[in-house]
Amino acid sequence: MGSYVLLLKEYEDNETVVYRFGPNENIMGKIELNKFTRKFFELEVIPDNNFPSRFYCDRAAQRLAVCLVKKGGVFPDRTAFES
């Protein structure tokens, strides 16, 4: 079974980037990445018990790690994790 996590950028500055994440635009949590410490923080869980927030947050973090490391710190306005 494949997985899909939509990420929509909400905020970015020199130190942090914040994205909404979830299975679609109607069901989303919020994640923050500190670019210097490379630590992730789940700011808001997905508000629907039918969707495990930790599952989606972990995959959102994986996608943001790719943006930070492999894409040279370029964070698009809209991206996704797909497997």
N, C-alpha and C positions, 0 to 999 in steps of 0.2 A: 504494500500500500504506500502510495506517495504522500508527501505532505507539502502544504503551501502556507506560507505566512506572508501577508502583505505588510509592508512598512511604509509609513508616511511621515516625512520629516516635519517636526513641529517647531524646532528651535535649534540654532547652532551658533556657537561663538568659538573663540580660540581654545577654550578649555573643555567644553562639553557639547554633546549633540543629543537631542531628545527626539525620539520617534514614537508614534502610536503604532501598535502592532496587533495583528489578529488574523482570523480566517477571512474577514472581509471588512469593508469600511463601516459596517454597522455594529460590529462586535469587536472592540479594541481595548487593549491595555496601553500602558506607557512605559518605555524603557529609556534610561539615560546611560550614556557612555562618557566616562572621563577620559579624554584623549591622552592625558599625561600619565595617569596611574594605570590606564587600561582596565579599569574596573567598571562593571555593569551594575546598575541598580534598577530594580523593577519598581517604578514609581506608582503605577496603578495596575491592579490585576484585571484580567478580563472579567467583566461583570456578569457573565453567564456561566452557571455551573455546568452546563453541557459541554463547555470548551475548557480543557485543562490549561490554565494560564501558564503554569510552569513549562509545559510542553512548548507552547508558542513563544514564551520569553526566551527559552534556551535557543531556539532556532533563530529568533530575531538577533540574539547576541552573536550567534555564529555568522550571520550575514553582515552585521556591523563590524565584526573582527576582520572579515575579508576586505571591507571598505577601508579600514584603518591600515592594515598591513599590506595587502596586495594591490590596492588601488591608490596607495599614496595619501591616504587621508581624505579622499574625495567622497563626500556623502551626498548622494542624489536626493532629490525631493521625494522620489517614489522608487521603491525597490522591493524585492521579494526574495524569500528563501524558497527554493523548490527542490524537491528530491523525489 
